[in-house]
């Protein structure tokens, strides 16, 4: 027999953020779904620095502006 118990778990959810490029406040369900976060750690001889943590939060418009020359669109 399996016996279940009920637990209440608190969870953090993103309410808003500020784009690191345009500095605009991004909020609302639809815009937050299209928010992009880049997190990486520079490796040995990285252009970012050995062991350097890089963090970047971008709105969808700024991401598109930054990478649109290199993207292909497939529908």
Secondary structure, DSSP 8 states (H G I E B T S, - for coil): ---------------EEE-TTT--EEESHHHHHT-EEEEEE--TT-TT-TT-EEEEEE-HHHHHHHHGGG-----
